Structures are given as C-alpha cells and as structure tokens.
Amino acid sequence: MISYGPEPAHCLYSIDISNIEIRICITNSNDISYENLFSIQKVILHKDFNPNTYKNDIALIRLDRSIIQMLYLPRFTHIYVFTSE
C-alpha cells in the first residue's frame, strides 16, 4: 500500500502539519470528499536538507491512509524513451 509521497522539503520545513490537508485526484475544487482528503501523519526531511540553499530539497510525507486506490495513469498519446546511446 502506498501511504508515503515525495514533497519539496522547503514546503514542509518548520510548519505545523496538524493544520494541513492533502487533496488527491481532484479536478474541481467542489469535488472534495473523505475519499480524496488526507492528513499528514509524519514528515521525514532529507538528513542533509539546507533551508538556506535548498540543497537536498526533498522530504517524504506519510499520509493517514493508503492512496493506492486513488492513483491512475493519464492517457498518453506519445511515450518518449531517452537513452544515452
């Protein structure tokens, strides 16, 4: 089950996460329900994150429940594959 997701560390550095709500898979601001509303349970900042330079500007957020049922892949008309050759 997926309950962790990446986030820029500077967005979460020194803030109170208890007042933050995460909305996933919403295309309309009126389309808010329990199924697409999540809260953050834990924030794990990169151990070498520097808020002055944004070096290692990555964090993981743990949500209150799994989002696996919410994820879907968009339709692509073209898929590009890049190689070093």
N, CA, C and O atoms as a Maestro MAE file, in Angstrom:
{
 s_m_m2io_version
 :::
 2.0.0
}

f_m_ct {
 s_m_title
 :::
 protein
 m_atom[340] {
  # First column is atom index #
  i_m_mmod_type
  r_m_x_coord
  r_m_y_coord
  r_m_z_coord
  i_m_residue_number
  s_m_chain_name
  s_m_pdb_residue_name
  s_m_pdb_atom_name
  i_m_atomic_number
  :::
  1 25 0.831 -1.182 0.000 1 A "MET " " N  " 7
  2 3 0.000 0.000 0.000 1 A "MET " " CA " 6
  3 2 0.878 1.248 0.000 1 A "MET " " C  " 6
  4 15 1.930 1.283 0.637 1 A "MET " " O  " 8
  5 25 0.439 2.243 -0.706 2 A "ILE " " N  " 7
  6 3 1.185 3.485 -0.788 2 A "ILE " " CA " 6
  7 2 0.617 4.485 0.201 2 A "ILE " " C  " 6
  8 15 -0.536 4.901 0.087 2 A "ILE " " O  " 8
  9 25 1.430 4.866 1.167 3 A "SER " " N  " 7
  10 3 1.000 5.910 2.089 3 A "SER " " CA " 6
  11 2 2.070 6.984 2.238 3 A "SER " " C  " 6
  12 15 1.900 7.926 3.011 3 A "SER " " O  " 8
  13 25 3.177 6.847 1.498 4 A "TYR " " N  " 7
  14 3 4.236 7.848 1.502 4 A "TYR " " CA " 6
  15 2 4.293 8.526 0.144 4 A "TYR " " C  " 6
  16 15 3.987 7.914 -0.879 4 A "TYR " " O  " 8
  17 25 4.687 9.791 0.138 5 A "GLY " " N  " 7
  18 3 4.848 10.505 -1.110 5 A "GLY " " CA " 6
  19 2 5.945 11.552 -0.988 5 A "GLY " " C  " 6
  20 15 6.213 12.048 0.106 5 A "GLY " " O  " 8
  21 25 6.587 11.895 -2.120 6 A "PRO " " N  " 7
  22 3 7.648 12.911 -2.094 6 A "PRO " " CA " 6
  23 2 7.069 14.324 -2.065 6 A "PRO " " C  " 6
  24 15 5.961 14.570 -2.541 6 A "PRO " " O  " 8
  25 25 7.830 15.224 -1.505 7 A "GLU " " N  " 7
  26 3 7.419 16.633 -1.421 7 A "GLU " " CA " 6
  27 2 8.691 17.464 -1.268 7 A "GLU " " C  " 6
  28 15 9.645 17.000 -0.643 7 A "GLU " " O  " 8
  29 25 8.732 18.665 -1.814 8 A "PRO " " N  " 7
  30 3 9.894 19.532 -1.556 8 A "PRO " " CA " 6
  31 2 10.009 19.835 -0.063 8 A "PRO " " C  " 6
  32 15 9.027 20.202 0.581 8 A "PRO " " O  " 8
  33 25 11.196 19.681 0.470 9 A "ALA " " N  " 7
  34 3 11.407 19.890 1.905 9 A "ALA " " CA " 6
  35 2 11.114 21.329 2.314 9 A "ALA " " C  " 6
  36 15 10.634 21.568 3.422 9 A "ALA " " O  " 8
  37 25 11.399 22.300 1.431 10 A "HIS " " N  " 7
  38 3 11.184 23.701 1.822 10 A "HIS " " CA " 6
  39 2 9.709 24.015 2.051 10 A "HIS " " C  " 6
  40 15 9.382 24.986 2.733 10 A "HIS " " O  " 8
  41 25 8.821 23.204 1.492 11 A "CYS " " N  " 7
  42 3 7.387 23.413 1.713 11 A "CYS " " CA " 6
  43 2 6.945 22.948 3.098 11 A "CYS " " C  " 6
  44 15 5.905 23.377 3.596 11 A "CYS " " O  " 8
  45 25 7.722 22.083 3.710 12 A "LEU " " N  " 7
  46 3 7.322 21.485 4.980 12 A "LEU " " CA " 6
  47 2 8.228 21.859 6.138 12 A "LEU " " C  " 6
  48 15 7.953 21.518 7.289 12 A "LEU " " O  " 8
  49 25 9.297 22.554 5.833 13 A "TYR " " N  " 7
  50 3 10.278 22.906 6.855 13 A "TYR " " CA " 6
  51 2 9.672 23.886 7.853 13 A "TYR " " C  " 6
  52 15 9.161 24.935 7.461 13 A "TYR " " O  " 8
  53 25 9.723 23.562 9.089 14 A "SER " " N  " 7
  54 3 9.276 24.393 10.224 14 A "SER " " CA " 6
  55 2 7.821 24.873 10.129 14 A "SER " " C  " 6
  56 15 7.529 26.035 10.412 14 A "SER " " O  " 8
  57 25 6.921 23.985 9.735 15 A "ILE " " N  " 7
  58 3 5.495 24.324 9.749 15 A "ILE " " CA " 6
  59 2 4.743 23.299 10.598 15 A "ILE " " C  " 6
  60 15 5.227 22.190 10.823 15 A "ILE " " O  " 8
  61 25 3.576 23.679 11.056 16 A "ASP " " N  " 7
  62 3 2.721 22.798 11.833 16 A "ASP " " CA " 6
  63 2 1.880 21.960 10.876 16 A "ASP " " C  " 6
  64 15 0.987 22.489 10.214 16 A "ASP " " O  " 8
  65 25 2.153 20.665 10.795 17 A "ILE " " N  " 7
  66 3 1.437 19.813 9.840 17 A "ILE " " CA " 6
  67 2 0.030 19.452 10.299 17 A "ILE " " C  " 6
  68 15 -0.746 18.903 9.516 17 A "ILE " " O  " 8
  69 25 -0.309 19.742 11.524 18 A "SER " " N  " 7
  70 3 -1.636 19.358 12.017 18 A "SER " " CA " 6
  71 2 -2.764 20.122 11.325 18 A "SER " " C  " 6
  72 15 -3.915 19.687 11.372 18 A "SER " " O  " 8
  73 25 -2.462 21.236 10.692 19 A "ASN " " N  " 7
  74 3 -3.487 22.025 10.001 19 A "ASN " " CA " 6
  75 2 -3.465 21.858 8.486 19 A "ASN " " C  " 6
  76 15 -4.137 22.600 7.771 19 A "ASN " " O  " 8
  77 25 -2.703 20.896 7.995 20 A "ILE " " N  " 7
  78 3 -2.570 20.707 6.551 20 A "ILE " " CA " 6
  79 2 -3.434 19.540 6.093 20 A "ILE " " C  " 6
  80 15 -3.431 18.472 6.706 20 A "ILE " " O  " 8
  81 25 -4.171 19.755 5.013 21 A "GLU " " N  " 7
  82 3 -4.945 18.692 4.381 21 A "GLU " " CA " 6
  83 2 -4.403 18.475 2.981 21 A "GLU " " C  " 6
  84 15 -4.044 19.429 2.291 21 A "GLU " " O  " 8
  85 25 -4.346 17.232 2.566 22 A "ILE " " N  " 7
  86 3 -3.880 16.868 1.233 22 A "ILE " " CA " 6
  87 2 -5.093 16.395 0.442 22 A "ILE " " C  " 6
  88 15 -5.848 15.534 0.895 22 A "ILE " " O  " 8
  89 25 -5.267 16.957 -0.726 23 A "ARG " " N  " 7
  90 3 -6.357 16.538 -1.611 23 A "ARG " " CA " 6
  91 2 -5.738 15.894 -2.848 23 A "ARG " " C  " 6
  92 15 -4.875 16.482 -3.499 23 A "ARG " " O  " 8
  93 25 -6.183 14.693 -3.161 24 A "ILE " " N  " 7
  94 3 -5.601 13.914 -4.249 24 A "ILE " " CA " 6
  95 2 -6.666 13.605 -5.289 24 A "ILE " " C  " 6
  96 15 -7.805 13.280 -4.953 24 A "ILE " " O  " 8
  97 25 -6.282 13.711 -6.552 25 A "CYS " " N  " 7
  98 3 -7.145 13.373 -7.691 25 A "CYS " " CA " 6
  99 2 -8.388 14.246 -7.755 25 A "CYS " " C  " 6
  100 15 -9.491 13.749 -7.982 25 A "CYS " " O  " 8
  101 25 -8.213 15.525 -7.558 26 A "ILE " " N  " 7
  102 3 -9.336 16.454 -7.636 26 A "ILE " " CA " 6
  103 2 -9.180 17.308 -8.882 26 A "ILE " " C  " 6
  104 15 -8.129 17.913 -9.096 26 A "ILE " " O  " 8
  105 25 -10.206 17.360 -9.692 27 A "THR " " N  " 7
  106 3 -10.194 18.211 -10.876 27 A "THR " " CA " 6
  107 2 -11.098 19.421 -10.698 27 A "THR " " C  " 6
  108 15 -11.080 20.342 -11.515 27 A "THR " " O  " 8
  109 25 -11.880 19.419 -9.640 28 A "ASN " " N  " 7
  110 3 -12.813 20.500 -9.378 28 A "ASN " " CA " 6
  111 2 -12.746 20.805 -7.879 28 A "ASN " " C  " 6
  112 15 -12.825 19.887 -7.063 28 A "ASN " " O  " 8
  113 25 -12.602 22.073 -7.509 29 A "SER " " N  " 7
  114 3 -12.470 22.423 -6.089 29 A "SER " " CA " 6
  115 2 -13.708 22.060 -5.273 29 A "SER " " C  " 6
  116 15 -13.632 21.994 -4.046 29 A "SER " " O  " 8
  117 25 -14.842 21.824 -5.926 30 A "ASN " " N  " 7
  118 3 -16.044 21.411 -5.208 30 A "ASN " " CA " 6
  119 2 -16.114 19.900 -5.014 30 A "ASN " " C  " 6
  120 15 -16.994 19.400 -4.312 30 A "ASN " " O  " 8
  121 25 -15.186 19.173 -5.636 31 A "ASP " " N  " 7
  122 3 -15.186 17.714 -5.603 31 A "ASP " " CA " 6
  123 2 -14.333 17.214 -4.438 31 A "ASP " " C  " 6
  124 15 -13.342 16.514 -4.647 31 A "ASP " " O  " 8
  125 25 -14.713 17.571 -3.220 32 A "ILE " " N  " 7
  126 3 -13.956 17.189 -2.032 32 A "ILE " " CA " 6
  127 2 -14.800 16.245 -1.195 32 A "ILE " " C  " 6
  128 15 -15.924 16.560 -0.805 32 A "ILE " " O  " 8
  129 25 -14.230 15.080 -0.930 33 A "SER " " N  " 7
  130 3 -14.912 14.111 -0.077 33 A "SER " " CA " 6
  131 2 -13.861 13.411 0.769 33 A "SER " " C  " 6
  132 15 -12.664 13.639 0.593 33 A "SER " " O  " 8
  133 25 -14.302 12.564 1.682 34 A "TYR " " N  " 7
  134 3 -13.373 11.843 2.545 34 A "TYR " " CA " 6
  135 2 -12.398 11.009 1.720 34 A "TYR " " C  " 6
  136 15 -11.232 10.877 2.093 34 A "TYR " " O  " 8
  137 25 -12.857 10.448 0.605 35 A "GLU " " N  " 7
  138 3 -12.022 9.565 -0.205 35 A "GLU " " CA " 6
  139 2 -10.791 10.271 -0.767 35 A "GLU " " C  " 6
  140 15 -9.756 9.631 -0.952 35 A "GLU " " O  " 8
  141 25 -10.874 11.570 -1.043 36 A "ASN " " N  " 7
  142 3 -9.718 12.259 -1.619 36 A "ASN " " CA " 6
  143 2 -9.117 13.304 -0.675 36 A "ASN " " C  " 6
  144 15 -8.340 14.155 -1.108 36 A "ASN " " O  " 8
  145 25 -9.465 13.245 0.590 37 A "LEU " " N  " 7
  146 3 -8.936 14.165 1.590 37 A "LEU " " CA " 6
  147 2 -8.087 13.378 2.589 37 A "LEU " " C  " 6
  148 15 -8.565 12.434 3.219 37 A "LEU " " O  " 8
  149 25 -6.827 13.781 2.723 38 A "PHE " " N  " 7
  150 3 -5.873 13.068 3.567 38 A "PHE " " CA " 6
  151 2 -5.210 14.045 4.530 38 A "PHE " " C  " 6
  152 15 -5.161 15.249 4.277 38 A "PHE " " O  " 8
  153 25 -4.709 13.519 5.621 39 A "SER " " N  " 7
  154 3 -3.913 14.337 6.534 39 A "SER " " CA " 6
  155 2 -2.502 13.749 6.596 39 A "SER " " C  " 6
  156 15 -2.286 12.574 6.297 39 A "SER " " O  " 8
  157 25 -1.557 14.589 6.988 40 A "ILE " " N  " 7
  158 3 -0.162 14.165 7.090 40 A "ILE " " CA " 6
  159 2 0.083 13.619 8.491 40 A "ILE " " C  " 6
  160 15 -0.186 14.292 9.486 40 A "ILE " " O  " 8
  161 25 0.590 12.405 8.558 41 A "GLN " " N  " 7
  162 3 0.914 11.781 9.840 41 A "GLN " " CA " 6
  163 2 2.363 12.030 10.245 41 A "GLN " " C  " 6
  164 15 2.678 12.129 11.431 41 A "GLN " " O  " 8
  165 25 3.246 12.131 9.240 42 A "LYS " " N  " 7
  166 3 4.666 12.262 9.542 42 A "LYS " " CA " 6
  167 2 5.384 12.912 8.370 42 A "LYS " " C  " 6
  168 15 5.024 12.697 7.213 42 A "LYS " " O  " 8
  169 25 6.401 13.709 8.677 43 A "VAL " " N  " 7
  170 3 7.260 14.314 7.667 43 A "VAL " " CA " 6
  171 2 8.685 13.868 7.945 43 A "VAL " " C  " 6
  172 15 9.172 13.968 9.072 43 A "VAL " " O  " 8
  173 25 9.352 13.373 6.904 44 A "ILE " " N  " 7
  174 3 10.749 12.970 7.015 44 A "ILE " " CA " 6
  175 2 11.552 13.832 6.051 44 A "ILE " " C  " 6
  176 15 11.516 13.619 4.839 44 A "ILE " " O  " 8
  177 25 12.274 14.802 6.592 45 A "LEU " " N  " 7
  178 3 13.129 15.662 5.767 45 A "LEU " " CA " 6
  179 2 14.431 14.937 5.452 45 A "LEU " " C  " 6
  180 15 14.907 14.131 6.252 45 A "LEU " " O  " 8
  181 25 15.007 15.225 4.283 46 A "HIS " " N  " 7
  182 3 16.333 14.690 3.957 46 A "HIS " " CA " 6
  183 2 17.287 15.103 5.065 46 A "HIS " " C  " 6
  184 15 17.251 16.246 5.520 46 A "HIS " " O  " 8
  185 25 18.132 14.193 5.498 47 A "LYS " " N  " 7
  186 3 19.004 14.476 6.651 47 A "LYS " " CA " 6
  187 2 19.986 15.602 6.387 47 A "LYS " " C  " 6
  188 15 20.486 16.213 7.331 47 A "LYS " " O  " 8
  189 25 20.278 15.894 5.113 48 A "ASP " " N  " 7
  190 3 21.210 16.970 4.770 48 A "ASP " " CA " 6
  191 2 20.517 18.161 4.108 48 A "ASP " " C  " 6
  192 15 21.165 18.950 3.420 48 A "ASP " " O  " 8
  193 25 19.213 18.295 4.311 49 A "PHE " " N  " 7
  194 3 18.491 19.436 3.742 49 A "PHE " " CA " 6
  195 2 19.017 20.742 4.332 49 A "PHE " " C  " 6
  196 15 19.186 20.871 5.545 49 A "PHE " " O  " 8
  197 25 19.271 21.708 3.444 50 A "ASN " " N  " 7
  198 3 19.742 23.025 3.877 50 A "ASN " " CA " 6
  199 2 18.689 24.053 3.474 50 A "ASN " " C  " 6
  200 15 18.529 24.313 2.281 50 A "ASN " " O  " 8
  201 25 17.960 24.652 4.426 51 A "PRO " " N  " 7
  202 3 16.898 25.603 4.094 51 A "PRO " " CA " 6
  203 2 17.411 26.920 3.509 51 A "PRO " " C  " 6
  204 15 16.634 27.675 2.925 51 A "PRO " " O  " 8
  205 25 18.704 27.203 3.656 52 A "ASN " " N  " 7
  206 3 19.260 28.432 3.090 52 A "ASN " " CA " 6
  207 2 19.610 28.286 1.609 52 A "ASN " " C  " 6
  208 15 19.474 29.236 0.838 52 A "ASN " " O  " 8
  209 25 20.059 27.098 1.219 53 A "THR " " N  " 7
  210 3 20.460 26.879 -0.172 53 A "THR " " CA " 6
  211 2 19.502 25.972 -0.930 53 A "THR " " C  " 6
  212 15 19.599 25.860 -2.152 53 A "THR " " O  " 8
  213 25 18.583 25.325 -0.227 54 A "TYR " " N  " 7
  214 3 17.659 24.315 -0.762 54 A "TYR " " CA " 6
  215 2 18.387 23.069 -1.260 54 A "TYR " " C  " 6
  216 15 17.819 22.284 -2.020 54 A "TYR " " O  " 8
  217 25 19.619 22.884 -0.846 55 A "LYS " " N  " 7
  218 3 20.332 21.661 -1.199 55 A "LYS " " CA " 6
  219 2 19.631 20.488 -0.525 55 A "LYS " " C  " 6
  220 15 19.232 20.581 0.636 55 A "LYS " " O  " 8
  221 25 19.479 19.372 -1.262 56 A "ASN " " N  " 7
  222 3 18.768 18.183 -0.778 56 A "ASN " " CA " 6
  223 2 17.331 18.522 -0.389 56 A "ASN " " C  " 6
  224 15 16.847 18.116 0.667 56 A "ASN " " O  " 8
  225 25 16.663 19.271 -1.260 57 A "ASP " " N  " 7
  226 3 15.308 19.775 -1.009 57 A "ASP " " CA " 6
  227 2 14.262 18.695 -1.301 57 A "ASP " " C  " 6
  228 15 13.480 18.801 -2.246 57 A "ASP " " O  " 8
  229 25 14.270 17.665 -0.470 58 A "ILE " " N  " 7
  230 3 13.322 16.568 -0.653 58 A "ILE " " CA " 6
  231 2 12.871 16.074 0.725 58 A "ILE " " C  " 6
  232 15 13.637 16.075 1.689 58 A "ILE " " O  " 8
  233 25 11.630 15.662 0.784 59 A "ALA " " N  " 7
  234 3 11.082 15.095 2.017 59 A "ALA " " CA " 6
  235 2 10.078 14.024 1.634 59 A "ALA " " C  " 6
  236 15 9.602 13.977 0.500 59 A "ALA " " O  " 8
  237 25 9.768 13.178 2.577 60 A "LEU " " N  " 7
  238 3 8.689 12.210 2.421 60 A "LEU " " CA " 6
  239 2 7.586 12.582 3.398 60 A "LEU " " C  " 6
  240 15 7.840 12.944 4.546 60 A "LEU " " O  " 8
  241 25 6.353 12.482 2.911 61 A "ILE " " N  " 7
  242 3 5.223 12.674 3.815 61 A "ILE " " CA " 6
  243 2 4.502 11.336 3.939 61 A "ILE " " C  " 6
  244 15 4.315 10.620 2.956 61 A "ILE " " O  " 8
  245 25 4.105 11.020 5.153 62 A "ARG " " N  " 7
  246 3 3.303 9.831 5.377 62 A "ARG " " CA " 6
  247 2 1.876 10.286 5.606 62 A "ARG " " C  " 6
  248 15 1.597 11.094 6.492 62 A "ARG " " O  " 8
  249 25 0.970 9.750 4.784 63 A "LEU " " N  " 7
  250 3 -0.441 10.105 4.891 63 A "LEU " " CA " 6
  251 2 -1.151 9.195 5.883 63 A "LEU " " C  " 6
  252 15 -0.623 8.158 6.283 63 A "LEU " " O  " 8
  253 25 -2.349 9.596 6.273 64 A "ASP " " N  " 7
  254 3 -3.090 8.846 7.285 64 A "ASP " " CA " 6
  255 2 -3.619 7.508 6.788 64 A "ASP " " C  " 6
  256 15 -4.022 6.670 7.595 64 A "ASP " " O  " 8
  257 25 -3.627 7.292 5.478 65 A "ARG " " N  " 7
  258 3 -4.057 6.002 4.927 65 A "ARG " " CA " 6
  259 2 -3.522 5.854 3.509 65 A "ARG " " C  " 6
  260 15 -2.969 6.795 2.940 65 A "ARG " " O  " 8
  261 25 -3.692 4.684 2.958 66 A "SER " " N  " 7
  262 3 -3.150 4.374 1.640 66 A "SER " " CA " 6
  263 2 -3.871 5.153 0.536 66 A "SER " " C  " 6
  264 15 -5.069 5.422 0.624 66 A "SER " " O  " 8
  265 25 -3.121 5.503 -0.491 67 A "ILE " " N  " 7
  266 3 -3.722 6.187 -1.649 67 A "ILE " " CA " 6
  267 2 -3.717 5.312 -2.884 67 A "ILE " " C  " 6
  268 15 -4.010 5.802 -3.975 67 A "ILE " " O  " 8
  269 25 -3.398 4.050 -2.756 68 A "ILE " " N  " 7
  270 3 -3.262 3.176 -3.921 68 A "ILE " " CA " 6
  271 2 -4.525 3.154 -4.783 68 A "ILE " " C  " 6
  272 15 -4.426 3.098 -6.008 68 A "ILE " " O  " 8
  273 25 -5.693 3.196 -4.177 69 A "GLN " " N  " 7
  274 3 -6.928 3.163 -4.950 69 A "GLN " " CA " 6
  275 2 -7.190 4.479 -5.693 69 A "GLN " " C  " 6
  276 15 -8.016 4.523 -6.605 69 A "GLN " " O  " 8
  277 25 -6.484 5.550 -5.303 70 A "MET " " N  " 7
  278 3 -6.703 6.851 -5.920 70 A "MET " " CA " 6
  279 2 -5.836 7.063 -7.161 70 A "MET " " C  " 6
  280 15 -6.136 7.929 -7.983 70 A "MET " " O  " 8
  281 25 -4.773 6.286 -7.301 71 A "LEU " " N  " 7
  282 3 -3.812 6.548 -8.357 71 A "LEU " " CA " 6
  283 2 -4.258 5.952 -9.685 71 A "LEU " " C  " 6
  284 15 -4.824 4.860 -9.742 71 A "LEU " " O  " 8
  285 25 -3.995 6.680 -10.722 72 A "TYR " " N  " 7
  286 3 -4.248 6.191 -12.062 72 A "TYR " " CA " 6
  287 2 -3.273 6.888 -12.997 72 A "TYR " " C  " 6
  288 15 -2.775 7.972 -12.695 72 A "TYR " " O  " 8
  289 25 -3.008 6.260 -14.127 73 A "LEU " " N  " 7
  290 3 -2.104 6.862 -15.102 73 A "LEU " " CA " 6
  291 2 -2.918 7.631 -16.133 73 A "LEU " " C  " 6
  292 15 -3.948 7.145 -16.601 73 A "LEU " " O  " 8
  293 25 -2.464 8.818 -16.485 74 A "PRO " " N  " 7
  294 3 -3.169 9.565 -17.528 74 A "PRO " " CA " 6
  295 2 -2.968 8.899 -18.881 74 A "PRO " " C  " 6
  296 15 -2.036 8.118 -19.071 74 A "PRO " " O  " 8
  297 25 -3.831 9.210 -19.791 75 A "ARG " " N  " 7
  298 3 -3.689 8.683 -21.153 75 A "ARG " " CA " 6
  299 2 -2.606 9.464 -21.876 75 A "ARG " " C  " 6
  300 15 -2.575 10.694 -21.847 75 A "ARG " " O  " 8
  301 25 -1.723 8.725 -22.522 76 A "PHE " " N  " 7
  302 3 -0.657 9.356 -23.285 76 A "PHE " " CA " 6
  303 2 -0.883 9.093 -24.767 76 A "PHE " " C  " 6
  304 15 -1.260 7.991 -25.166 76 A "PHE " " O  " 8
  305 25 -0.653 10.099 -25.558 77 A "THR " " N  " 7
  306 3 -0.697 9.881 -26.994 77 A "THR " " CA " 6
  307 2 0.688 9.530 -27.520 77 A "THR " " C  " 6
  308 15 0.812 8.901 -28.571 77 A "THR " " O  " 8
  309 25 1.717 9.926 -26.806 78 A "HIS " " N  " 7
  310 3 3.093 9.614 -27.172 78 A "HIS " " CA " 6
  311 2 3.878 9.277 -25.914 78 A "HIS " " C  " 6
  312 15 3.709 9.914 -24.874 78 A "HIS " " O  " 8
  313 25 4.715 8.298 -26.015 79 A "ILE " " N  " 7
  314 3 5.644 7.977 -24.929 79 A "ILE " " CA " 6
  315 2 7.038 8.081 -25.492 79 A "ILE " " C  " 6
  316 15 7.357 7.425 -26.484 79 A "ILE " " O  " 8
  317 25 7.876 8.895 -24.878 80 A "TYR " " N  " 7
  318 3 9.237 9.106 -25.342 80 A "TYR " " CA " 6
  319 2 10.197 8.391 -24.404 80 A "TYR " " C  " 6
  320 15 10.091 8.496 -23.182 80 A "TYR " " O  " 8
  321 25 11.126 7.669 -24.995 81 A "VAL " " N  " 7
  322 3 12.148 6.980 -24.212 81 A "VAL " " CA " 6
  323 2 13.491 7.552 -24.628 81 A "VAL " " C  " 6
  324 15 13.830 7.548 -25.812 81 A "VAL " " O  " 8
  325 25 14.258 8.042 -23.666 82 A "PHE " " N  " 7
  326 3 15.555 8.611 -23.934 82 A "PHE " " CA " 6
  327 2 16.639 7.663 -23.427 82 A "PHE " " C  " 6
  328 15 16.557 7.130 -22.321 82 A "PHE " " O  " 8
  329 25 17.635 7.474 -24.248 83 A "THR " " N  " 7
  330 3 18.766 6.636 -23.838 83 A "THR " " CA " 6
  331 2 20.043 7.432 -24.039 83 A "THR " " C  " 6
  332 15 20.043 8.474 -24.695 83 A "THR " " O  " 8
  333 25 21.122 6.938 -23.472 84 A "SER " " N  " 7
  334 3 22.402 7.633 -23.600 84 A "SER " " CA " 6
  335 2 23.139 7.243 -24.872 84 A "SER " " C  " 6
  336 15 24.213 7.780 -25.143 84 A "SER " " O  " 8
  337 25 22.601 6.337 -25.648 85 A "GLU " " N  " 7
  338 3 23.273 5.914 -26.887 85 A "GLU " " CA " 6
  339 2 22.889 6.777 -28.058 85 A "GLU " " C  " 6
  340 15 23.366 6.555 -29.171 85 A "GLU " " O  " 8
  :::
 }
 m_bond[339] {
  # First column is bond index #
  i_m_from
  i_m_to
  i_m_order
  :::
  1 1 2 1
  2 2 3 1
  3 3 4 2
  4 3 5 1
  5 5 6 1
  6 6 7 1
  7 7 8 2
  8 7 9 1
  9 9 10 1
  10 10 11 1
  11 11 12 2
  12 11 13 1
  13 13 14 1
  14 14 15 1
  15 15 16 2
  16 15 17 1
  17 17 18 1
  18 18 19 1
  19 19 20 2
  20 19 21 1
  21 21 22 1
  22 22 23 1
  23 23 24 2
  24 23 25 1
  25 25 26 1
  26 26 27 1
  27 27 28 2
  28 27 29 1
  29 29 30 1
  30 30 31 1
  31 31 32 2
  32 31 33 1
  33 33 34 1
  34 34 35 1
  35 35 36 2
  36 35 37 1
  37 37 38 1
  38 38 39 1
  39 39 40 2
  40 39 41 1
  41 41 42 1
  42 42 43 1
  43 43 44 2
  44 43 45 1
  45 45 46 1
  46 46 47 1
  47 47 48 2
  48 47 49 1
  49 49 50 1
  50 50 51 1
  51 51 52 2
  52 51 53 1
  53 53 54 1
  54 54 55 1
  55 55 56 2
  56 55 57 1
  57 57 58 1
  58 58 59 1
  59 59 60 2
  60 59 61 1
  61 61 62 1
  62 62 63 1
  63 63 64 2
  64 63 65 1
  65 65 66 1
  66 66 67 1
  67 67 68 2
  68 67 69 1
  69 69 70 1
  70 70 71 1
  71 71 72 2
  72 71 73 1
  73 73 74 1
  74 74 75 1
  75 75 76 2
  76 75 77 1
  77 77 78 1
  78 78 79 1
  79 79 80 2
  80 79 81 1
  81 81 82 1
  82 82 83 1
  83 83 84 2
  84 83 85 1
  85 85 86 1
  86 86 87 1
  87 87 88 2
  88 87 89 1
  89 89 90 1
  90 90 91 1
  91 91 92 2
  92 91 93 1
  93 93 94 1
  94 94 95 1
  95 95 96 2
  96 95 97 1
  97 97 98 1
  98 98 99 1
  99 99 100 2
  100 99 101 1
  101 101 102 1
  102 102 103 1
  103 103 104 2
  104 103 105 1
  105 105 106 1
  106 106 107 1
  107 107 108 2
  108 107 109 1
  109 109 110 1
  110 110 111 1
  111 111 112 2
  112 111 113 1
  113 113 114 1
  114 114 115 1
  115 115 116 2
  116 115 117 1
  117 117 118 1
  118 118 119 1
  119 119 120 2
  120 119 121 1
  121 121 122 1
  122 122 123 1
  123 123 124 2
  124 123 125 1
  125 125 126 1
  126 126 127 1
  127 127 128 2
  128 127 129 1
  129 129 130 1
  130 130 131 1
  131 131 132 2
  132 131 133 1
  133 133 134 1
  134 134 135 1
  135 135 136 2
  136 135 137 1
  137 137 138 1
  138 138 139 1
  139 139 140 2
  140 139 141 1
  141 141 142 1
  142 142 143 1
  143 143 144 2
  144 143 145 1
  145 145 146 1
  146 146 147 1
  147 147 148 2
  148 147 149 1
  149 149 150 1
  150 150 151 1
  151 151 152 2
  152 151 153 1
  153 153 154 1
  154 154 155 1
  155 155 156 2
  156 155 157 1
  157 157 158 1
  158 158 159 1
  159 159 160 2
  160 159 161 1
  161 161 162 1
  162 162 163 1
  163 163 164 2
  164 163 165 1
  165 165 166 1
  166 166 167 1
  167 167 168 2
  168 167 169 1
  169 169 170 1
  170 170 171 1
  171 171 172 2
  172 171 173 1
  173 173 174 1
  174 174 175 1
  175 175 176 2
  176 175 177 1
  177 177 178 1
  178 178 179 1
  179 179 180 2
  180 179 181 1
  181 181 182 1
  182 182 183 1
  183 183 184 2
  184 183 185 1
  185 185 186 1
  186 186 187 1
  187 187 188 2
  188 187 189 1
  189 189 190 1
  190 190 191 1
  191 191 192 2
  192 191 193 1
  193 193 194 1
  194 194 195 1
  195 195 196 2
  196 195 197 1
  197 197 198 1
  198 198 199 1
  199 199 200 2
  200 199 201 1
  201 201 202 1
  202 202 203 1
  203 203 204 2
  204 203 205 1
  205 205 206 1
  206 206 207 1
  207 207 208 2
  208 207 209 1
  209 209 210 1
  210 210 211 1
  211 211 212 2
  212 211 213 1
  213 213 214 1
  214 214 215 1
  215 215 216 2
  216 215 217 1
  217 217 218 1
  218 218 219 1
  219 219 220 2
  220 219 221 1
  221 221 222 1
  222 222 223 1
  223 223 224 2
  224 223 225 1
  225 225 226 1
  226 226 227 1
  227 227 228 2
  228 227 229 1
  229 229 230 1
  230 230 231 1
  231 231 232 2
  232 231 233 1
  233 233 234 1
  234 234 235 1
  235 235 236 2
  236 235 237 1
  237 237 238 1
  238 238 239 1
  239 239 240 2
  240 239 241 1
  241 241 242 1
  242 242 243 1
  243 243 244 2
  244 243 245 1
  245 245 246 1
  246 246 247 1
  247 247 248 2
  248 247 249 1
  249 249 250 1
  250 250 251 1
  251 251 252 2
  252 251 253 1
  253 253 254 1
  254 254 255 1
  255 255 256 2
  256 255 257 1
  257 257 258 1
  258 258 259 1
  259 259 260 2
  260 259 261 1
  261 261 262 1
  262 262 263 1
  263 263 264 2
  264 263 265 1
  265 265 266 1
  266 266 267 1
  267 267 268 2
  268 267 269 1
  269 269 270 1
  270 270 271 1
  271 271 272 2
  272 271 273 1
  273 273 274 1
  274 274 275 1
  275 275 276 2
  276 275 277 1
  277 277 278 1
  278 278 279 1
  279 279 280 2
  280 279 281 1
  281 281 282 1
  282 282 283 1
  283 283 284 2
  284 283 285 1
  285 285 286 1
  286 286 287 1
  287 287 288 2
  288 287 289 1
  289 289 290 1
  290 290 291 1
  291 291 292 2
  292 291 293 1
  293 293 294 1
  294 294 295 1
  295 295 296 2
  296 295 297 1
  297 297 298 1
  298 298 299 1
  299 299 300 2
  300 299 301 1
  301 301 302 1
  302 302 303 1
  303 303 304 2
  304 303 305 1
  305 305 306 1
  306 306 307 1
  307 307 308 2
  308 307 309 1
  309 309 310 1
  310 310 311 1
  311 311 312 2
  312 311 313 1
  313 313 314 1
  314 314 315 1
  315 315 316 2
  316 315 317 1
  317 317 318 1
  318 318 319 1
  319 319 320 2
  320 319 321 1
  321 321 322 1
  322 322 323 1
  323 323 324 2
  324 323 325 1
  325 325 326 1
  326 326 327 1
  327 327 328 2
  328 327 329 1
  329 329 330 1
  330 330 331 1
  331 331 332 2
  332 331 333 1
  333 333 334 1
  334 334 335 1
  335 335 336 2
  336 335 337 1
  337 337 338 1
  338 338 339 1
  339 339 340 2
  :::
 }
}
